[in-house]
Amino acid sequence: MSFEGDLLELVPRLRRFAASLSRDIADGDDLCQATLERALRSRAQWQPGTRLDSWMYRIMRNLWIDEGRARQRSARTFAPEAAGEAIGYAGDRQIEDAMTLSNVDRAMQALPDEQREAIALVLVEGLSYKDAAEVLGVPMGTLTSRLVRGRGALIAMMGEAA
């Protein structure tokens, strides 16, 4: 498959990770777009035979860090996404599912950045510990520690939400 085709297959996973990093779907989509643009411009830097998803996650995380630094310098804020996404849901099961998903999302957003990133890469995106540690630029033991603390915090928060 072509480089561009492989990138297209990664877009749903990239969007999830971007939303996790930014804590906002619209900001996540902007981050995803910037990541794809950077990857296409830097295509020559990717080495065929290596994991494209890890390379893309690293680009995204670096862009997010750069954006955070720029936000701090300029004191710029992003408007929150308009409320009312769930309008039109019908049925108890759909409402219950939406509430559970909302509780999980709130719990994920309450985690410290390093725990949220680790959980998003390993538990949501399915990266191996080794690949996730490489994306985050930390030793495997540090990643494992972040996962253990993050899982524990999620379990505690979800227990409170029940």
Buried (B, 14 or more C-beta within 10 A) or exposed (E): EEEEEBBEEBBEBBBBBBBBBBBBBBBBBBBBBBBBEBBEEEEEEBEEEEBBBBBBBBBBBBBBEEBEEEEEEEEEEEEEEEEEEEEEEEEEEEEEEEEEEEBBBEBBEEBEBBBBBBBBBBBBBEBEBEBBBBBBEBEEEBBBBBBEBBBEBBEEBBEEEE
